[in-house]
């Protein structure tokens, strides 16, 4: 499976990804402050555990007051969510038209590899977050909810239906699959990312084999909903006949 590493970023400049792409775009003073806060949070996360980072720590590292921090974010989860959203935008802002004719699995592989490219400057922070999630189930659940929303956008970028119950199941499955690849990516020092691509290819293969089963599971509640609507319509008809 070939992967094309050289692309234009959302800013339109070849080779710039992640924070570099964001920095290349003109920012308002408020936007710059938000980005400074997110960058400070990621630096702290790279050096320590998520659950040990306080709002005062973030404000001090970003060079803003607590009042300024509160104007921008309500919690460290909100800061993390802003970073995840920025990674979504970085991928969605790229020109993805060159893979329109590829199979769905190839398109999703390409999109997720692009996401990992944008995450590369934050590898240490992501590694810290993965370690925290392993020992903190509530944090893992919160991260899963963020990841599921993010993967709905990645599926959409790959031209895969992510709407409705079936889309939610697909997004959840993709989030779990992507999370399984992250530990390999974190330890992959090969510039070509051979181990990461192999792990992602295997994970997509497993997901493809499960796709039919997952679609069947989603079809069950959908069928029940249709059955319930038919029963309600029949009941309404019976009432109308009784009144007549």
C-alpha positions as CSV (number, residue, x, y, z in Angstrom):
1,X,0.0,0.0,0.0
2,X,1.7,3.2,-1.2
3,X,1.5,6.3,0.9
4,X,2.2,9.8,-0.4
5,X,4.1,11.7,2.3
6,X,4.5,15.0,0.5
7,X,1.3,17.1,0.4
8,X,0.1,20.6,0.8
9,X,-1.1,21.5,4.3
10,X,-4.2,23.4,5.1
11,X,-2.2,26.6,4.9
12,X,-1.2,25.6,1.3
13,X,2.5,25.4,2.1
14,X,4.2,22.0,1.2
15,X,5.8,20.2,4.2
16,X,4.1,22.2,7.0
17,X,1.9,20.3,9.3
18,X,0.4,20.5,12.7
19,X,1.5,23.6,14.7
20,X,3.6,24.8,11.8
21,X,0.6,24.9,9.5
22,X,-1.4,26.8,12.1
23,X,1.4,29.3,12.7
24,X,1.6,30.0,8.9
25,X,-1.9,31.3,8.8
26,X,-2.6,34.9,9.9
27,X,-4.1,34.9,13.4
28,X,-6.1,37.4,15.4
29,X,-4.7,38.4,18.8
30,X,-7.4,36.3,20.5
31,X,-6.6,33.3,18.3
32,X,-2.9,33.7,19.0
33,X,-3.6,33.6,22.7
34,X,-5.7,30.5,22.4
35,X,-2.9,28.8,20.4
36,X,-0.4,29.9,23.0
37,X,-2.5,28.3,25.7
38,X,-2.9,25.0,23.8
39,X,0.8,24.9,23.0
40,X,1.7,25.5,26.7
41,X,-0.7,22.7,27.7
42,X,0.8,20.3,25.2
43,X,4.3,21.1,26.5
44,X,3.2,20.4,30.1
45,X,1.5,17.2,28.9
46,X,4.7,16.0,27.3
47,X,6.5,16.4,30.6
48,X,3.8,15.2,33.0
49,X,0.5,13.3,33.5
50,X,-2.8,14.9,32.3
51,X,-4.4,14.5,35.7
52,X,-1.6,16.4,37.4
53,X,-1.8,19.5,35.1
54,X,-3.6,22.4,36.9
55,X,-5.2,25.4,35.3
56,X,-2.7,27.6,37.1
57,X,0.1,25.6,35.6
58,X,-1.3,26.2,32.1
59,X,-1.8,29.9,32.7
60,X,1.8,30.3,34.0
61,X,3.3,28.3,31.1
62,X,1.2,30.3,28.5
63,X,2.0,33.7,30.1
64,X,-1.6,34.6,30.7
65,X,-3.7,35.3,33.8
66,X,-6.3,32.9,35.1
67,X,-8.9,35.3,34.0
68,X,-7.6,35.3,30.5
69,X,-7.4,31.5,30.5
70,X,-11.0,31.3,31.8
71,X,-12.1,33.5,28.9
72,X,-10.8,31.0,26.4
73,X,-11.3,27.6,28.1
74,X,-13.3,26.1,30.8
75,X,-11.0,23.2,31.7
76,X,-8.0,21.2,30.7
77,X,-10.4,18.9,28.8
78,X,-11.6,21.9,26.8
79,X,-8.0,22.8,25.9
80,X,-7.4,19.2,24.8
81,X,-10.6,19.3,22.8
82,X,-9.4,22.4,21.0
83,X,-6.2,20.6,20.1
84,X,-8.1,17.7,18.7
85,X,-10.3,20.0,16.7
86,X,-7.2,21.8,15.3
87,X,-5.9,18.4,14.2
88,X,-9.3,17.7,12.5
89,X,-9.1,21.0,10.7
90,X,-5.5,20.4,9.6
91,X,-6.6,17.1,7.9
92,X,-9.9,18.4,6.5
93,X,-8.1,21.5,5.1
94,X,-5.9,19.3,2.9
95,X,-6.7,18.6,-0.8
96,X,-8.1,15.1,-0.6
97,X,-9.3,14.9,-4.2
98,X,-6.4,12.8,-5.4
99,X,-7.8,9.7,-3.6
100,X,-11.4,10.0,-4.7
101,X,-11.1,6.9,-7.0
102,X,-9.4,4.7,-4.4
103,X,-11.3,2.0,-2.4
104,X,-12.7,3.1,1.0
105,X,-10.0,1.2,2.9
106,X,-7.2,3.0,1.0
107,X,-8.9,6.4,1.5
108,X,-9.2,5.9,5.2
109,X,-5.7,4.7,5.5
110,X,-4.5,7.8,3.7
111,X,-6.6,10.1,5.9
112,X,-5.4,8.5,9.2
113,X,-1.8,8.6,8.1
114,X,-2.2,12.3,7.3
115,X,-3.6,12.8,10.9
116,X,-0.5,11.0,12.3
117,X,1.7,13.4,10.3
118,X,0.0,16.4,11.9
119,X,0.3,14.8,15.3
120,X,4.0,14.2,14.9
121,X,5.2,17.4,16.7
122,X,3.1,16.3,19.7
123,X,4.2,12.7,19.9
124,X,5.5,13.1,23.5
125,X,2.2,14.7,24.7
126,X,0.2,11.9,23.0
127,X,2.3,9.3,24.6
128,X,1.7,10.8,28.0
129,X,-2.0,10.9,27.3
130,X,-2.1,7.3,26.3
131,X,-0.3,6.3,29.5
132,X,-2.7,8.3,31.6
133,X,-5.7,6.7,29.9
134,X,-4.5,3.2,30.7
135,X,-4.5,3.9,34.4
136,X,-7.5,6.2,34.5
137,X,-10.8,4.6,33.2
138,X,-12.9,7.8,33.5
139,X,-10.3,9.7,31.5
140,X,-10.2,6.9,28.9
141,X,-14.0,7.2,28.6
142,X,-13.8,11.0,28.1
143,X,-11.0,10.6,25.6
144,X,-13.1,8.0,23.7
145,X,-16.0,10.4,23.4
146,X,-13.7,13.0,21.9
147,X,-12.0,10.5,19.6
148,X,-15.4,9.2,18.3
149,X,-16.5,12.7,17.3
150,X,-13.1,13.3,15.7
151,X,-13.3,10.1,13.7
152,X,-16.7,10.9,12.3
153,X,-14.9,13.8,10.6
154,X,-12.1,11.5,9.4
155,X,-14.6,9.1,8.0
156,X,-16.3,12.0,6.2
157,X,-13.0,13.1,4.8
158,X,-12.4,9.6,3.5
159,X,-15.9,9.7,1.8
160,X,-17.3,7.1,4.1
161,X,-20.9,7.5,5.5
162,X,-20.7,8.6,9.1
163,X,-24.3,9.7,9.6
164,X,-26.9,8.1,11.8
165,X,-26.5,5.0,14.1
166,X,-24.4,3.2,11.5
167,X,-22.1,6.2,11.3
168,X,-21.8,6.3,15.1
169,X,-20.8,2.6,15.2
170,X,-18.3,3.1,12.4
171,X,-16.8,6.2,14.2
172,X,-16.5,4.2,17.4
173,X,-14.8,1.3,15.7
174,X,-12.4,3.7,13.9
175,X,-11.6,5.4,17.2
176,X,-10.8,2.1,18.9
177,X,-8.7,1.0,15.8
178,X,-6.8,4.3,15.7
179,X,-6.1,4.1,19.5
180,X,-4.7,0.6,19.0
181,X,-2.2,2.0,16.4
182,X,-1.0,4.9,18.6
183,X,1.4,2.9,20.8
184,X,3.1,1.6,17.7
185,X,3.3,5.1,16.2
186,X,4.7,6.6,19.5
187,X,7.6,4.2,19.4
188,X,8.2,4.2,15.7
189,X,11.4,6.1,15.0
190,X,11.6,5.0,11.3
191,X,11.3,8.2,9.1
192,X,9.3,6.1,6.7
193,X,6.9,4.9,9.5
194,X,7.0,1.4,8.2
195,X,5.8,-0.2,11.5
196,X,3.0,2.4,11.9
197,X,1.8,1.8,8.4
198,X,1.9,-2.0,8.8
199,X,0.0,-1.7,12.1
200,X,-2.6,0.6,10.6
201,X,-3.0,-1.7,7.6
202,X,-3.6,-4.7,9.8
203,X,-6.1,-2.7,12.0
204,X,-8.0,-1.6,8.9
205,X,-8.0,-5.2,7.7
206,X,-9.6,-6.3,10.9
207,X,-12.1,-3.5,10.7
208,X,-13.0,-4.4,7.1
209,X,-13.7,-8.0,8.2
210,X,-15.9,-6.7,11.0
211,X,-17.7,-4.2,8.9
212,X,-20.5,-6.6,7.8
213,X,-21.0,-7.8,11.4
214,X,-21.2,-4.2,12.7
215,X,-23.6,-3.2,10.0
216,X,-25.8,-6.1,11.0
217,X,-25.7,-4.9,14.6
218,X,-26.8,-1.4,13.6
219,X,-29.6,-2.8,11.5
220,X,-31.2,-4.5,14.5
221,X,-32.2,-1.3,16.4
222,X,-33.1,0.4,13.1
223,X,-35.4,-2.5,12.3
224,X,-36.9,-2.3,15.8
225,X,-37.6,1.4,15.3
226,X,-39.3,0.7,12.0
227,X,-41.4,-2.0,13.6
228,X,-42.3,0.3,16.5
229,X,-43.5,3.0,14.0
230,X,-45.6,0.4,12.1
231,X,-47.2,-0.7,15.3
232,X,-48.0,2.8,16.3
233,X,-49.5,3.5,12.9
234,X,-51.7,0.3,13.1
235,X,-52.8,1.4,16.6
236,X,-53.8,4.8,15.3
237,X,-55.7,3.2,12.5
238,X,-57.6,0.9,15.0
239,X,-58.5,3.9,17.1
240,X,-59.8,5.8,14.1
241,X,-61.9,2.7,13.1
242,X,-63.3,2.4,16.6
243,X,-64.3,6.0,16.6
244,X,-66.0,5.7,13.2
